[in-house]
């Protein structure tokens, strides 16, 4: 009986993690704020720690979502600079 309860808790935690991980970023940020404010109202943490908790929960790990990592590619200004440099390099090799 105890083993079944432990396995049930593990499966429930894994399901919760999967739902949280693949939840849209807007929903995740909103849920993180609500959860953090609930812990503050319950007296479990102070306001500063609640804000840190909300920020931590709102993030996603890895490259599953483009809301926080910033590594999807160069910004528009970087693209212009790199295309200018590539153009200069191409001209110098063709002019020989």
C-alpha angles and dihedrals in degrees: 000000000000091000091054091052092049092048090047091053091048092050092047091050091049091049091049090050092049092049091047092047096051096036114118111268094244093053091045093052091048093048091047091054092048093048093047093048089049091055089050093050090049089055095242095122138011123250095264092052090045090055090049090049092051092050092048095048093046092059123088126217124237124352099312093115134023096221100099118005099074093202099111092104144304120306122251093266091051091050091053092050094047092048090051091050091047090050092052091049092049092050093050093052094047095048093066 
